[in-house]
């Protein structure tokens, strides 16, 4: 059994026998159990000292027992030396002993090899989970968790790579309404922009709800709408009155330096 050496955060006090310990006794009474682990099994040694407070040779024995708040230590088990009689005043010192260390190592060796590595038998058995064939269907997949299937005004790592190995990012911009032969500019706030590899957008007209793709190639040149990005802005350029399109959105796919 693994045992602690003291009450948590405490330094256990040395004690003295308050009554004689007989050989074969199952309990003793001591002057203090300050800092001991009350109600738990704990290791200690008993020994006698001379008038100079020096340990008398051959008097040391090691034990384990359960202390109580009234100073009684019960369930005595000798773990080192030969059981004997101890007089009143013999010293009782809570400490780790060779028996304590042996029990600790024995406990560790149940799950560890002698070199400290973990035994395979100590690891839980992991059974591979077999997914039945055709059990994953489209209705069970949240496609919005895949970067390229989700639009956001925040920068998204699409998980894709350009031909030079650079990561492709995606970002959508709310551009507002189109103008009258003018250029709408929206700062893209993309740091270290390298190359825009794709531009796609839409514009929606309010009266009948007509929607056009951006950029827009019209049959009549003045109604063409150009979309481009530079180092600072996303730009929508109109060449005629396109103010009927009150909403517009542009998505960029790009790499960084």
N, C-alpha and C positions, 0 to 999 in steps of 0.2 A: 504494500500500500504506500503511495506517495504521501509524504507528510511535510507540512510547513514547519519552519523553525521558530516562529514567533507570531504574535498578533500582528496584523498588517500595520506597517508604519511604526512599529514599536521595537525597542531594544529590551529583551526579556531580562528581568532582574535575577541575580543570584539569590538563592534562598538558603535557609538553615532548617534542619530537622527540628521540629518542636516536640517530638516524642521519639523515643528509641525505635529504630527499625529492626525488627526481628528477621532472622534468616527465614526465607520462604514467605514473608509477608506479601499480601496482595495489594496493600495500600500504605501510604505514608502521609504524614502531616507536615507541612512546611510553613515558614514564616511569611512568605509572600508568593503570589503568582502574577505579579505585575508584569505585563507584557507577554505573558504566556497565552497560548491558544486554548481558551476555556472551552471545555466540552469536546475537544478534539485530541486525538493521539499525538504525542509530541516526544521528541528524544531529549535525554538529559544524562548527566553523569553525577554520581555521588562519590565523595571522597572525604578523607579526614585531613586536617591541617594541624601542625604543631604550634607551639607558643609563639613562633615567629611567623605564623600564618603561611608556612610552607607546606606543600602537599606531602603527606606521608607516603613514602614509596610503598607500592603494593596495595594501596587502599582504594584505588580508582576502579569503579565498575560503570558500565554504560547500560541505560535502561530506556524503555519507552512506557508511557502511561497516559492517562486522561486526567487533566487537571480540572478542578472545580473552583469557583470563586471563593469558597471558604478555606482554601489552602490544602484541600485533600487531593492527592494524586492516586487514582485507583487503576485497576487493571494492569498492575505492574508486570512487565516482561523484561527479564535481563537479556541484553543483547551483546554484552562483552564483559569478560572477567568472571569471577566466582562469587556467587551470592554469599552474603555474610551479614553479620549484625553491625549496625551503625549506631553510635551514640547520639544523644541530643546534641545539636550544634554542628553535626556533620554538614558539609556544604553540598547543596543540590543546584547544579548549574545547567540551565537549558542550553543545548548546543547541538549542532550537527555532529553525528558520530560515524564511525566506519559502517555500522549497521544501516544508518540513514542513507549513506552513499551507496551501499550495496543494493538496498531496496530501490533507490532511484534508478540505478543502472539496470537492474532487473526489469523495472517497469519500462524503461526506454527500449530495452532489447526486444520487447514484445512487438514493437513496430519498426525498429531500426536495426540495421546491421552493425557489427562492431566498429566499422569505419565511420559510422554516423549517417550513412545513406539510408533512405527509407526503403523498407522491404516492399516488394511487389504485393505481398499478401495484405499489407496495410492499406492499399489503395482500393477504393470501391470498384467493383466490376462494372465496366461500361459496356452495355449492350448496344451494338449499332442499330439505329432505327431505320428500318426499311420502309421507304415511301412506296405505297402500291402504285403500279403502273397506271398512268392516265388519271391519277387522283388529283393532280394539280390542274385546275381548269381556270379559265379567264375570270370567271366570276369570283374566284377566291384571291385574286391578285389586286392589290391597291397600286395601280399604275402611277398614281401621283407620287409614290415614294421613290420612283425612278427619276433622277435629275432631269433627263431630257423630255420627260412627260409632264413637266410642271413649269408654269410661267410665274415669274416673280419680279418685283421691282428691286429686289436685292440680287446681288451677284451670286450665281449658282455655278458650281463646278459640275460640268455635264458628265464627267467621267470619260470623255472622249479625247482623242489626241489628234492634232493636226499632222500633216505629212512630215514636219520637222521634229515631231515628238512632243511639242508643247501642248499643255493642257488647254482645252477649249472651254471658255466660260460663256455664260448666257445672262442677259439682263434685259428687262422690259421697261420702257419709258412711257409715261402718260404725257402726250404731247399737247393735248388741248385741241381747239378748233383750228382748221386751216384758214389761210388768209387770202388777201386780195393781192395777187402778184407780189408776193413777199417771201421772206425766209423766216421760218419759226426755228428758234434755236433753244436747245435744252442741254445744259451742262450734264455730261454723262458721269463725271466724277470717277472715272476708271483710272486707277493708278498704273503707271508703266504699260499703257496700252501699246501693243505691238502691231497687230494686224486684225482688222475686221474681216472675217471670212464669209459672213452672211448677214444680210439685212432683210427683215421682213416686217410688214406692218399692215394695219387696216385703218380706214377712215369711214365714219358712219354719218350719213346725212339725216337730218331730223324729220323732214316733212313726210317722206315716204319710207324712211328707214333703209335707204339704199346704202350698201356697203361696198367699198372698193379696196382692192389690195394696194399696198404701198411697197415700193414705188408703183406708180400707175402710168401705163402707156395708153393714152387716149387716141381715138381716131382723129381728133382734131388736136394739132400740136399744142395750142395754148392751154388745153385742159390736162396736159401731162403733169404729173407730180413727181418731182425728184426727191429722193431720200439719200442722204450720205452722212458719214461720220468723219470728223477730223480729230485732232489730238485733244480737243476741248469739248466739243458739242456734238449732239445729234441734231441734224438739220433737215427740215422739210421745206422744199422750195416750190412755190406755185407760180404760174405764169398768167393766170386769169383769176376771176373771182370764184374762189372755192369756199367762201365763208359758210355755205350751206352745210358743209361737213363740220359739225360741231364737236365731234370726238375723233381723236386719232391716237394710235398706239404704235410704237416701233420696238422691235426686239432685235438686239445685236448678238451675234456669236463672234467671239474674238479670242485672241491669244495675248499673252503679256510678254514683256521683255525679260 
